[in-house]
Amino acid sequence: MCHMAILILTEGGSTRRFNLRTGKLSFGSGADVTLRLASEDVAERHGEIEMGDGGAVLRCGKGVLPAMVGGKAVSGDLVLRDGQQVKVGSATLSVEYAEGEGPPAAAQPVTRSRPAAGRGGRTRTSTRTRDSADADEGERRPRRTVQRKSDPTGVIIGIGVAVVLIGIAYMFISKASSGLAGEEFVFETAYDRAERGMETDAVASRVAFRKLKANPALTANQRAQVDARLAELDKRLDRVDESVRNDRGTKWFDVRLKDYASRFDVTESRPHARLFVKRSKWFMGEFPTHPENAWIERMLARVNPVAEPGSPATIEDLRVEVWGSVEKAPKDFIDAEQAIDRFVSGGADAAAKGEAETLRAETRTKEREHYDKMLANAMASGDKQRFPTNYNAGLAMDDLIKIMVTCNDSGLRADGARRVLMFEELTPKWVDRHYKQDRKFYWSRMVEVPEMRTWASDNGLL
């Protein structure tokens, strides 16, 4: 049976709606998810939403920041009720079910009437109603007045006490208000505010402590307090970040190593064995703590003798190596051109070198096609004037950054940099989290582009 609902995503001041059908939908900030989010605090593959008989179920991945409902973190599966607001980073998700679909909506509070204490069985709905009735009754019923002799001394003392109390209250309120408004820096207030997020949103808490540390009004003792909290958060988030990075690497491992080894007999075919060895070395260097590295080591013991890594490459070796770089995403035309350069500068004969140059021309044609596709994707997500309802700066910037890090042509890479630098949403915080920390290989190539390197230097990222 096919189930239907509408998934509503709100982020960055815009709202998008999607049909939600039976099955699983992955979400995150990466390129390989079904629903891409632009929020800075969302992992590349943050989680999934599964639509089934009981409605839509949201699950966040291991090691990522949890979803929040009503200000509280959610662990495990979350069955989304109709209209329920769920925060994922700075994005908000909700579901509208078709009639008869989904779990029952959350129960609404019920106001129960209570019998009044008195004759006639009258009811009153609230204390406020009772108080109002009493007040009205008091107005209608004249009260007996008693004249008392006035005491001027008591009145003067009472006024004086009231003035002092009002002054003290005003002083506290003014100090608190100015601290909140930023007119007067109150360390304890800022510190407590940053500390409260350590358990619910460690990333946001670290940002708050970093901003606090930058305040020149801090004393040496206050700075030491902040440094201690930052060290604790860095240690905690390093473990989370490494786990998230390894999770992201798992898909690359599954496709480019495990599936590849099963599709092509890497223990028999020399060209495919050499590509397996090359990919294995890159993966273990990029993900040194990945749990699958033990499997790679065992495979390399069998594949290395077939690959004969010390012998010169043949034209067939080159064809497989270039194919491995440019045929499937993530594409890498820089790596492909470097392989061709090594081959041409080596000891191959003239005929083989001629074939290599033909392969280079084919590779450059594919590179231009790749550039055109990435640019079209970026325009579809990043042109606010032409496509206002589809505007998503995070997706557009990611596609332009792919041009920077996958194209070999320096002009194409510079063009990608110039275009991404035009986005006001490109902030040092966003780049640091999504590239410098999470995708270090991409980051190393981004700063090879002069325009991007200048921007990174100016923003303290180098």
C-alpha positions as CSV (number, residue, x, y, z in Angstrom):
1,M,0.0,0.0,0.0
2,C,1.3,3.5,-0.9
3,H,1.2,6.1,1.8
4,M,1.2,9.8,1.1
5,A,2.1,13.0,3.0
6,I,3.7,16.4,2.5
7,L,7.1,17.1,4.1
8,I,7.6,20.7,4.9
9,L,11.2,22.1,5.2
10,T,11.8,25.6,6.6
11,E,15.3,27.1,6.7
12,G,17.0,30.4,6.0
13,G,13.6,32.2,5.9
14,S,12.2,30.1,3.1
15,T,9.8,27.1,3.1
16,R,9.8,24.2,0.7
17,R,7.2,21.3,0.4
18,F,7.9,17.8,-0.9
19,N,5.7,14.8,-1.5
20,L,6.5,12.0,1.0
21,R,5.7,8.5,-0.2
22,T,6.3,5.0,1.2
23,G,9.9,4.3,1.6
24,K,13.1,6.0,3.0
25,L,14.3,9.5,2.4
26,S,17.8,10.5,3.5
27,F,18.6,14.1,4.6
28,G,21.7,16.1,5.3
29,S,24.0,18.7,3.8
30,G,25.9,16.3,1.5
31,A,25.5,15.7,-2.2
32,D,24.4,12.0,-1.9
33,V,21.2,12.5,0.2
34,T,17.6,12.8,-1.1
35,L,16.8,16.0,0.8
36,R,19.7,18.4,1.1
37,L,19.8,21.0,3.9
38,A,21.8,24.2,3.9
39,S,22.1,24.5,7.7
40,E,25.7,24.8,9.0
41,D,25.1,22.4,11.9
42,V,23.7,19.5,9.8
43,A,26.0,16.6,8.9
44,E,26.5,15.5,5.3
45,R,24.3,12.4,5.9
46,H,22.4,13.4,9.0
47,G,19.6,10.9,9.1
48,E,16.6,9.5,7.3
49,I,12.8,9.7,7.3
50,E,10.9,6.5,6.6
51,M,7.2,6.6,5.5
52,G,5.2,3.5,6.3
53,D,2.0,2.2,7.8
54,G,2.4,4.0,11.1
55,G,3.3,7.3,9.5
56,A,6.7,9.0,9.0
57,V,9.6,8.1,11.3
58,L,12.6,10.3,11.7
59,R,16.0,8.8,12.6
60,C,19.2,10.7,13.1
61,G,22.5,9.0,12.4
62,K,25.1,7.9,15.0
63,G,27.3,10.7,16.2
64,V,25.3,13.6,14.8
65,L,23.5,16.3,16.7
66,P,20.0,15.1,17.7
67,A,16.7,16.3,16.5
68,M,14.9,18.7,18.9
69,V,11.2,18.7,19.7
70,G,9.9,21.4,22.0
71,G,13.5,22.3,23.0
72,K,14.3,18.8,24.0
73,A,16.7,16.4,22.3
74,V,15.2,13.2,20.8
75,S,17.0,9.9,20.9
76,G,16.0,6.9,18.8
77,D,13.1,6.8,16.4
78,L,10.7,9.7,16.3
79,V,7.2,9.2,14.9
80,L,6.2,12.5,13.3
81,R,2.7,13.6,14.2
82,D,0.7,15.8,11.9
83,G,2.1,19.4,12.1
84,Q,4.7,18.6,14.7
85,Q,7.7,20.9,14.5
86,V,11.1,19.1,14.6
87,K,14.4,21.1,14.6
88,V,17.3,19.6,12.8
89,G,20.1,22.0,13.3
90,S,18.7,25.4,12.2
91,A,16.2,23.7,9.8
92,T,12.7,22.9,10.8
93,L,10.8,19.8,9.5
94,S,7.1,18.9,9.8
95,V,4.7,16.6,8.1
96,E,1.1,17.1,6.8
97,Y,-0.6,13.8,6.3
98,A,-3.4,13.0,3.8
99,E,-6.8,12.2,5.3
100,G,-6.6,8.9,7.2
101,E,-2.8,8.7,7.1
102,G,-0.3,9.0,9.9
103,P,-0.5,8.7,13.7
104,P,-3.1,10.5,15.6
105,A,-2.3,14.2,16.3
106,A,-1.0,15.1,19.7
107,A,-3.8,15.4,22.3
108,Q,-4.9,18.9,23.1
109,P,-5.2,20.1,26.7
110,V,-8.8,19.8,28.0
111,T,-10.3,22.4,30.4
112,R,-12.6,20.7,32.9
113,S,-15.2,22.6,34.9
114,R,-15.5,22.1,38.6
115,P,-18.6,22.4,40.8
116,A,-18.6,25.6,42.8
117,A,-18.7,25.5,46.5
118,G,-22.3,26.7,47.1
119,R,-25.9,26.1,46.4
120,G,-27.5,25.6,43.0
121,G,-24.7,23.5,41.5
122,R,-23.1,26.4,39.7
123,T,-19.7,25.9,38.1
124,R,-16.8,28.2,37.6
125,T,-14.1,27.6,34.9
126,S,-11.2,29.4,36.4
127,T,-9.9,31.3,39.4
128,R,-9.7,34.4,37.2
129,T,-13.5,34.1,36.5
130,R,-14.2,33.8,40.2
131,D,-12.0,36.7,41.1
132,S,-13.7,38.8,38.5
133,A,-17.1,37.9,39.8
134,D,-16.1,38.7,43.3
135,A,-14.8,42.0,42.2
136,D,-18.1,42.8,40.4
137,E,-20.0,41.8,43.5
138,G,-17.8,44.1,45.6
139,E,-18.6,47.0,43.3
140,R,-22.3,46.4,43.6
141,R,-22.3,45.8,47.4
142,P,-21.4,48.9,49.4
143,R,-18.9,48.1,52.1
144,R,-18.8,49.5,55.5
145,T,-16.1,52.2,55.8
146,V,-14.2,52.8,59.0
147,Q,-12.4,56.1,59.4
148,R,-9.0,55.9,60.9
149,K,-6.9,58.7,62.2
150,S,-4.1,59.4,59.8
151,D,-0.4,59.2,60.8
152,P,1.8,61.4,58.7
153,T,5.0,59.9,60.1
154,G,4.0,56.4,59.0
155,V,3.1,57.6,55.6
156,I,6.4,59.3,55.1
157,I,8.4,56.2,56.2
158,G,6.3,54.0,53.9
159,I,7.0,56.3,51.0
160,G,10.7,56.3,51.7
161,V,10.9,52.5,51.9
162,A,9.0,52.2,48.7
163,V,11.4,54.6,46.9
164,V,14.4,52.6,48.1
165,L,12.9,49.3,47.0
166,I,12.0,50.7,43.6
167,G,15.5,52.1,43.2
168,I,17.1,48.7,44.0
169,A,14.8,46.9,41.6
170,Y,15.5,49.4,38.9
171,M,19.3,48.9,39.4
172,F,19.0,45.2,39.0
173,I,16.6,45.3,36.0
174,S,18.7,48.0,34.3
175,K,21.9,45.9,34.7
176,A,20.2,42.7,33.4
177,S,18.6,44.6,30.5
178,S,21.8,46.3,29.5
179,G,23.7,43.0,29.7
180,L,21.1,41.3,27.4
181,A,21.1,44.2,25.0
182,G,24.9,44.2,24.8
183,E,25.3,47.6,26.4
184,E,27.1,46.2,29.4
185,F,29.1,43.0,29.3
186,V,28.2,40.5,32.1
187,F,30.6,37.6,32.1
188,E,28.4,35.3,34.2
189,T,25.4,35.8,32.0
190,A,27.3,35.0,28.8
191,Y,29.1,32.1,30.4
192,D,25.9,30.5,31.7
193,R,24.2,30.9,28.4
194,A,27.1,29.2,26.5
195,E,27.3,26.4,29.1
196,R,23.6,25.6,28.9
197,G,24.1,24.3,25.4
198,M,26.9,21.8,26.2
199,E,24.5,18.9,26.5
200,T,21.8,19.8,23.9
201,D,23.9,21.5,21.2
202,A,27.6,21.2,21.7
203,V,28.5,22.8,18.4
204,A,26.5,25.9,19.2
205,S,27.9,25.9,22.7
206,R,31.5,25.9,21.3
207,V,30.7,28.8,19.0
208,A,29.3,30.8,21.9
209,F,32.4,30.1,24.1
210,R,34.7,31.1,21.2
211,K,32.8,34.4,20.8
212,L,33.1,34.9,24.6
213,K,36.8,34.2,24.5
214,A,37.3,37.0,21.9
215,N,35.8,39.6,24.2
216,P,38.7,41.9,25.4
217,A,36.9,42.6,28.7
218,L,37.7,39.1,30.1
219,T,40.0,38.8,33.0
220,A,42.8,36.2,33.1
221,N,40.7,34.0,35.4
222,Q,37.6,34.3,33.2
223,R,39.6,33.5,30.1
224,A,41.0,30.4,31.9
225,Q,37.4,29.3,32.6
226,V,36.4,29.7,29.0
227,D,39.5,27.8,27.8
228,A,38.7,24.9,30.0
229,R,35.2,24.6,28.6
230,L,36.5,24.9,25.0
231,A,39.1,22.1,25.6
232,E,36.3,19.9,26.9
233,L,34.0,20.7,23.9
234,D,36.9,20.2,21.4
235,K,37.7,16.8,22.9
236,R,34.0,15.8,22.8
237,L,33.4,17.1,19.3
238,D,36.6,15.6,17.9
239,R,35.2,12.2,18.7
240,V,31.9,13.0,17.1
241,D,33.5,14.7,14.1
242,E,35.7,11.6,13.5
243,S,32.7,9.3,13.7
244,V,30.8,11.5,11.3
245,R,33.7,11.6,8.9
246,N,34.1,7.8,9.0
247,D,30.4,7.4,8.4
248,R,30.7,9.6,5.3
249,G,33.7,7.6,4.1
250,T,31.7,4.3,4.4
251,K,29.7,5.0,1.2
252,W,32.9,5.8,-0.7
253,F,34.5,2.6,0.7
254,D,31.4,0.5,-0.3
255,V,31.3,1.7,-3.9
256,R,34.9,2.4,-4.7
257,L,36.6,-0.5,-2.9
258,K,34.3,-3.3,-1.8
259,D,31.9,-3.3,-4.8
260,Y,34.7,-2.5,-7.1
261,A,36.7,-5.5,-5.9
262,S,33.7,-7.8,-6.4
263,R,32.8,-6.5,-9.9
264,F,36.4,-6.6,-11.2
265,D,38.7,-9.4,-10.2
266,V,41.4,-7.4,-8.5
267,T,43.3,-10.5,-7.6
268,E,43.6,-11.4,-11.3
269,S,43.5,-8.2,-13.5
270,R,46.7,-6.1,-13.2
271,P,45.1,-2.7,-14.3
272,H,42.2,-3.2,-11.8
273,A,44.5,-4.3,-9.1
274,R,46.6,-1.2,-9.5
275,L,43.6,1.0,-9.3
276,F,42.5,-0.8,-6.1
277,V,45.9,-0.3,-4.5
278,K,45.8,3.4,-5.4
279,R,42.3,3.9,-4.0
280,S,43.1,1.9,-0.8
281,K,46.1,4.1,0.0
282,W,44.1,7.3,-0.5
283,F,41.2,6.0,1.7
284,M,43.4,4.9,4.6
285,G,45.2,8.3,4.4
286,E,42.0,10.2,4.5
287,F,40.2,8.0,7.0
288,P,42.9,6.6,9.2
289,T,40.5,5.4,12.0
290,H,37.9,3.8,9.7
291,P,36.8,0.4,10.9
292,E,37.1,-1.1,7.4
293,N,40.8,-0.4,7.2
294,A,41.5,-3.9,8.5
295,W,39.6,-5.4,5.6
296,I,41.6,-3.2,3.2
297,E,44.9,-4.4,4.7
298,R,43.9,-8.0,4.2
299,M,42.9,-7.4,0.6
300,L,46.2,-5.5,-0.2
301,A,48.2,-8.5,0.9
302,R,46.4,-10.4,-1.9
303,V,46.2,-7.6,-4.5
304,N,49.7,-6.1,-4.3
305,P,51.5,-9.0,-6.0
306,V,49.0,-8.8,-8.9
307,A,49.3,-5.0,-9.2
308,E,53.1,-5.0,-9.4
309,P,53.3,-1.4,-8.1
310,G,57.0,-1.1,-8.9
311,S,56.7,-1.8,-12.6
312,P,55.9,0.9,-15.3
313,A,52.3,1.5,-16.2
314,T,51.0,0.2,-19.5
315,I,48.5,2.1,-21.7
316,E,45.8,-0.3,-20.4
317,D,46.8,0.5,-16.8
318,L,46.4,4.1,-17.7
319,R,43.0,3.7,-19.3
320,V,41.6,1.9,-16.2
321,E,43.2,4.5,-13.9
322,V,41.7,7.5,-15.8
323,W,38.3,5.7,-16.1
324,G,38.3,5.3,-12.3
325,S,38.8,9.0,-11.9
326,V,36.3,10.5,-14.4
327,E,33.6,8.0,-15.1
328,K,31.6,8.1,-11.8
329,A,31.0,10.7,-9.1
330,P,32.9,11.9,-7.2
331,K,34.9,12.7,-10.3
332,D,38.5,13.9,-10.2
333,F,39.9,15.4,-13.4
334,I,43.0,16.6,-11.5
335,D,43.9,13.1,-10.7
336,A,43.2,11.9,-14.2
337,E,45.5,14.5,-15.8
338,Q,48.3,13.8,-13.3
339,A,48.1,10.1,-14.3
340,I,48.4,11.0,-18.0
341,D,51.3,13.4,-17.3
342,R,53.2,10.6,-15.4
343,F,52.6,8.2,-18.2
344,V,53.7,10.6,-21.0
345,S,56.8,11.6,-19.1
346,G,57.8,8.0,-18.5
347,G,59.4,5.4,-20.8
348,A,56.4,4.5,-23.0
349,D,56.9,4.3,-26.7
350,A,55.6,7.0,-29.1
351,A,52.5,5.0,-30.0
352,A,51.4,4.6,-26.4
353,K,52.1,8.3,-25.7
354,G,49.9,9.2,-28.7
355,E,47.1,7.1,-27.2
356,A,47.6,8.8,-23.9
357,E,47.2,12.2,-25.5
358,T,44.0,11.1,-27.2
359,L,42.8,9.9,-23.8
360,R,43.7,13.4,-22.4
361,A,41.5,15.1,-25.1
362,E,38.6,12.8,-24.2
363,T,39.1,13.6,-20.5
364,R,39.0,17.3,-21.1
365,T,35.8,17.0,-23.1
366,K,34.3,15.1,-20.1
367,E,35.7,17.8,-17.8
368,R,33.9,20.6,-19.6
369,E,30.6,18.5,-19.6
370,H,31.1,18.1,-15.8
371,Y,31.7,21.8,-15.3
372,D,28.5,22.7,-17.3
373,K,26.5,20.3,-15.2
374,M,27.7,21.6,-11.9
375,L,27.2,25.1,-13.0
376,A,23.6,24.4,-14.1
377,N,22.9,22.7,-10.8
378,A,24.4,25.7,-8.9
379,M,22.3,28.1,-11.0
380,A,19.1,26.2,-10.3
381,S,19.7,26.3,-6.5
382,G,21.4,29.7,-6.2
383,D,19.6,32.1,-8.6
384,K,17.3,33.9,-6.2
385,Q,15.8,36.1,-8.9
386,R,15.0,33.4,-11.4
387,F,14.1,30.5,-9.1
388,P,13.1,32.1,-5.7
389,T,11.2,29.0,-4.4
390,N,14.2,26.7,-5.1
391,Y,16.8,29.0,-3.6
392,N,19.3,27.1,-1.4
393,A,22.6,28.7,-1.0
394,G,24.2,25.7,0.6
395,L,23.5,23.4,-2.3
396,A,24.6,26.0,-4.9
397,M,27.9,26.7,-3.1
398,D,28.6,22.9,-2.8
399,D,28.2,22.5,-6.5
400,L,30.5,25.5,-7.2
401,I,33.1,24.1,-4.8
402,K,33.0,20.8,-6.6
403,I,34.1,22.7,-9.7
404,M,37.0,24.1,-7.7
405,V,38.2,20.7,-6.3
406,T,37.5,18.3,-9.2
407,C,38.3,20.3,-12.4
408,N,41.9,20.5,-13.6
409,D,41.6,23.5,-15.8
410,S,42.7,26.5,-13.8
411,G,40.2,28.8,-15.5
412,L,37.3,26.6,-14.6
413,R,38.5,26.4,-11.0
414,A,38.9,30.2,-10.7
415,D,35.4,30.6,-12.1
416,G,34.0,28.3,-9.5
417,A,35.8,30.3,-6.8
418,R,34.6,33.7,-8.1
419,R,31.0,32.5,-8.2
420,V,31.0,31.0,-4.7
421,L,32.6,34.1,-3.2
422,M,29.6,36.1,-4.4
423,F,27.3,34.4,-1.9
424,E,26.7,36.3,1.3
425,E,25.9,32.9,3.0
426,L,29.6,31.9,2.5
427,T,30.8,32.5,6.0
428,P,34.1,31.4,7.7
429,K,32.0,29.3,10.2
430,W,30.2,27.4,7.4
431,V,33.5,26.7,5.4
432,D,35.3,25.7,8.5
433,R,32.7,23.2,9.6
434,H,31.8,21.7,6.2
435,Y,35.1,21.7,4.5
436,K,38.2,22.5,6.6
437,Q,37.1,20.1,9.3
438,D,34.9,17.6,7.6
439,R,36.3,17.4,4.1
440,K,40.0,18.0,4.5
441,F,40.9,16.6,1.0
442,Y,38.4,19.1,-0.6
443,W,39.8,21.9,1.6
444,S,43.4,21.3,0.5
445,R,42.3,21.8,-3.1
446,M,40.1,24.7,-2.4
447,V,43.0,26.8,-1.1
448,E,45.1,25.9,-4.2
449,V,42.8,28.4,-6.1
450,P,44.3,31.9,-5.6
451,E,41.0,33.7,-5.2
452,M,39.8,31.2,-2.5
453,R,43.1,31.2,-0.7
454,T,43.0,35.0,-0.4
455,W,39.5,34.8,1.1
456,A,40.6,32.0,3.5
457,S,43.6,34.0,4.6
458,D,41.6,37.2,5.2
459,N,39.1,35.2,7.3
460,G,41.6,33.5,9.5
461,L,41.2,30.0,8.0
462,L,44.8,29.4,7.1
